[in-house]
Amino acid sequence: MERFRHDLHAWLDEHRDELAPDYERPGTLDQHMAQMQRVKSILHAAGWMRYGWPERVGGLGGSPMLRTELGAALAGRDITDPGLFSLIEVLAPTVIDFAPQALAAEMVPRLLSGEEMWCQGFSEPGTGSDLASIHCRATPDGDPATAEQWIINGQKVWTSLAQYSDRCVLLTRTGSPESRHRGITAFFVDMNTPGITVAPLEMINGEHEFAEVFFDDVVVPADRMLGSLHGGWAIAMSILPFERSSCFWQRIAYLYRRLQRLVDVGRDDDRTAEVVGNAFVQLHMLRSRSRVTQHRLASGETLGAETSIDKVLVATAEQSTYDAALRLLPEAIALDDSVAGELWRSEYLYSRAATIYGGTAEVQRNIIARRLLDLGADE
Ligand SMILES: Cc1cc2nc3c(=O)[nH]c(=O)nc-3n(C[C@H](O)[C@H](O)[C@H](O)COP(=O)(O)OP(=O)(O)OC[C@H]3O[C@@H](n4cnc5c(N)ncnc54)[C@H](O)[C@@H]3O)c2cc1C
């Protein structure tokens, strides 16, 4: 790992100018997306995007922790937006594990090389925390066991980057509504299929990072099913360990960088020491926990409910960091980003969502209480 890190940083130093954003900071979401895809393409051509991914999907093999090193290095150097980049970690491992092998071998390199973007179609209006109650329906064109295609009707919401995406990992209802998690099937859907409408939604920070997605008689070939019929819950569950381990490392690197920036711009007084110190403790706690989780993942352990602890810690650390920013740079947050020439305001606003996306803080605490501490069963 030391050797990898050393070589990676040497290479990043050497290619600093080529990798730097070609727009004036802070830039728009369109520019961040274009920058990320450009950087992925350069890193893929040089091999760095392929380390830690299996050879059967065009990777160079090795521990998944090589991927976390790359993500952290990019975030630490402000080369790409860490939130956007981390979506690779959320979706690619699941497609590798559940898609037919030829499909994964064809698609994963496109994601890693910046040729494509993918999105995650899970949440629906009224169905976020209680994912087992989704309604978006897939109906077989014929007998379910032999149908060559499925027809999808329904709606998703809060689908991050849907308007930039070429494919979607989509959860659909294939059993009766009462079947709950036993009647869900996942599909890997081309976003340019007729019948799909994407309507971007404005977030509190003014960006249009997520969208409503409507499915109107959308025809999907049966070989785009991920996993088995009615086996979609396994896909939803398989995403969680990655969403809460390898994914966090780059976020942590970025938050350290933001804290350092607060130290640089803050005054040398007790107030700065107190608020930055508090955020630093939260961040360090998260970092220690997350490293253990990554080691467990890398050694092949199956991660489960205990990753809810990591999720609570990342949300707490993120919000503490930006609470510190609010106390030390109130004008940058209250007015607009241009005050400090950085993204403090929109990052502060985005940090409020850290206790919502990927499972809310309340739901994580329920899981910790019920499944880890045995404090009573789900109702
Ligand atoms: C920035 C962002 C990006 C997102 N990206 C995606 C994406 O790409 N794909 C996707 O599918 N989804 C995405 N989501 C949606 C996200 O997964 C949901 O918002 C989240 O799961 C919560 O669901 P909900 O919004 O329906 O809220 P609800 O489930 O309606 O919850 C409302 C409130 O009730 C509380 N609550 C609910 N159930 C319980 C309970 N049993 N016990 C205690 N409290 C409870 C919640 O904690 C919350 O405070 C994103 C969300 C955000 C904010």
The ligand as an SDF file (V2000), in Angstrom:
LIG
                    3D

 53 58  0  0  0  0  0  0  0  0999 V2000
  -28.7790   14.4460   -1.4110 C   0  0  0  0  0  0  0  0  0  0  0  0
  -29.6070   13.2070   -1.5490 C   0  0  0  0  0  0  0  0  0  0  0  0
  -29.3230   12.2910   -2.5510 C   0  0  0  0  0  0  0  0  0  0  0  0
  -30.1030   11.1490   -2.7010 C   0  0  0  0  0  0  0  0  0  0  0  0
  -29.8210   10.2940   -3.7260 N   0  0  0  0  0  0  0  0  0  0  0  0
  -30.5930    9.2130   -3.9140 C   0  0  0  0  0  0  0  0  0  0  0  0
  -30.3650    8.3440   -5.0260 C   0  0  0  0  0  0  0  0  0  0  0  0
  -29.4480    8.5580   -5.8250 O   0  0  0  0  0  0  0  0  0  0  0  0
  -31.1840    7.2890   -5.1960 N   0  0  0  0  0  0  0  0  0  0  0  0
  -32.2110    7.0160   -4.3380 C   0  0  0  0  0  0  0  0  0  0  0  0
  -32.8940    6.0250   -4.5530 O   0  0  0  0  0  0  0  0  0  0  0  0
  -32.4730    7.8220   -3.2800 N   0  0  0  0  0  0  0  0  0  0  0  0
  -31.6970    8.9080   -3.0540 C   0  0  0  0  0  0  0  0  0  0  0  0
  -31.9390    9.7480   -2.0000 N   0  0  0  0  0  0  0  0  0  0  0  0
  -33.1030    9.4930   -1.1600 C   0  0  0  0  0  0  0  0  0  0  0  0
  -32.7850    8.9770    0.2360 C   0  0  0  0  0  0  0  0  0  0  0  0
  -32.3520    7.6430    0.1970 O   0  0  0  0  0  0  0  0  0  0  0  0
  -34.0630    9.1440    1.0680 C   0  0  0  0  0  0  0  0  0  0  0  0
  -34.3180   10.5280    1.1710 O   0  0  0  0  0  0  0  0  0  0  0  0
  -33.9290    8.5480    2.4570 C   0  0  0  0  0  0  0  0  0  0  0  0
  -33.8170    7.1560    2.4010 O   0  0  0  0  0  0  0  0  0  0  0  0
  -35.1420    8.9270    3.3340 C   0  0  0  0  0  0  0  0  0  0  0  0
  -36.3400    8.6180    2.7020 O   0  0  0  0  0  0  0  0  0  0  0  0
  -37.4990    9.7090    2.5370 P   0  0  0  0  0  0  0  0  0  0  0  0
  -36.9020   10.9510    1.9680 O   0  0  0  0  0  0  0  0  0  0  0  0
  -38.6300    9.0810    1.8340 O   0  0  0  0  0  0  0  0  0  0  0  0
  -37.9320   10.1040    4.0320 O   0  0  0  0  0  0  0  0  0  0  0  0
  -38.9260    9.2780    4.9470 P   0  0  0  0  0  0  0  0  0  0  0  0
  -38.5700    7.8300    4.9160 O   0  0  0  0  0  0  0  0  0  0  0  0
  -40.3200    9.6790    4.6200 O   0  0  0  0  0  0  0  0  0  0  0  0
  -38.5550    9.8500    6.3760 O   0  0  0  0  0  0  0  0  0  0  0  0
  -39.0570   11.1100    6.8530 C   0  0  0  0  0  0  0  0  0  0  0  0
  -38.5830   11.2820    8.2910 C   0  0  0  0  0  0  0  0  0  0  0  0
  -39.1260   10.2340    9.0960 O   0  0  0  0  0  0  0  0  0  0  0  0
  -38.0990    9.5190    9.7820 C   0  0  0  0  0  0  0  0  0  0  0  0
  -38.4180    8.0900    9.8350 N   0  0  0  0  0  0  0  0  0  0  0  0
  -38.8530    7.3070    8.8170 C   0  0  0  0  0  0  0  0  0  0  0  0
  -39.0420    6.0410    9.2540 N   0  0  0  0  0  0  0  0  0  0  0  0
  -38.7030    6.0340   10.5650 C   0  0  0  0  0  0  0  0  0  0  0  0
  -38.6880    5.0340   11.5710 C   0  0  0  0  0  0  0  0  0  0  0  0
  -39.0480    3.7680   11.3110 N   0  0  0  0  0  0  0  0  0  0  0  0
  -38.2720    5.3850   12.8110 N   0  0  0  0  0  0  0  0  0  0  0  0
  -37.8950    6.6690   13.0970 C   0  0  0  0  0  0  0  0  0  0  0  0
  -37.9110    7.6740   12.1850 N   0  0  0  0  0  0  0  0  0  0  0  0
  -38.3100    7.3590   10.9460 C   0  0  0  0  0  0  0  0  0  0  0  0
  -36.8540    9.7300    8.9210 C   0  0  0  0  0  0  0  0  0  0  0  0
  -35.6710    9.5940    9.6890 O   0  0  0  0  0  0  0  0  0  0  0  0
  -37.0550   11.1600    8.4390 C   0  0  0  0  0  0  0  0  0  0  0  0
  -36.6250   12.0760    9.4050 O   0  0  0  0  0  0  0  0  0  0  0  0
  -31.1750   10.9020   -1.8110 C   0  0  0  0  0  0  0  0  0  0  0  0
  -31.4590   11.8210   -0.7910 C   0  0  0  0  0  0  0  0  0  0  0  0
  -30.6940   12.9570   -0.6570 C   0  0  0  0  0  0  0  0  0  0  0  0
  -31.0190   13.9250    0.4450 C   0  0  0  0  0  0  0  0  0  0  0  0
  1  2  1  0
  2  3  1  0
  2 52  2  0
  3  4  2  0
  4  5  1  0
  4 50  1  0
  5  6  2  0
  6  7  1  0
  6 13  1  0
  7  8  2  0
  7  9  1  0
  9 10  1  0
 10 11  2  0
 10 12  1  0
 12 13  2  0
 13 14  1  0
 14 15  1  0
 14 50  1  0
 15 16  1  0
 16 17  1  0
 16 18  1  0
 18 19  1  0
 18 20  1  0
 20 21  1  0
 20 22  1  0
 22 23  1  0
 23 24  1  0
 24 25  2  0
 24 26  1  0
 24 27  1  0
 27 28  1  0
 28 29  2  0
 28 30  1  0
 28 31  1  0
 31 32  1  0
 32 33  1  0
 33 34  1  0
 33 48  1  0
 34 35  1  0
 35 36  1  0
 35 46  1  0
 36 37  1  0
 36 45  1  0
 37 38  2  0
 38 39  1  0
 39 40  1  0
 39 45  2  0
 40 41  1  0
 40 42  2  0
 42 43  1  0
 43 44  2  0
 44 45  1  0
 46 47  1  0
 46 48  1  0
 48 49  1  0
 50 51  2  0
 51 52  1  0
 52 53  1  0
M  END
$$$$
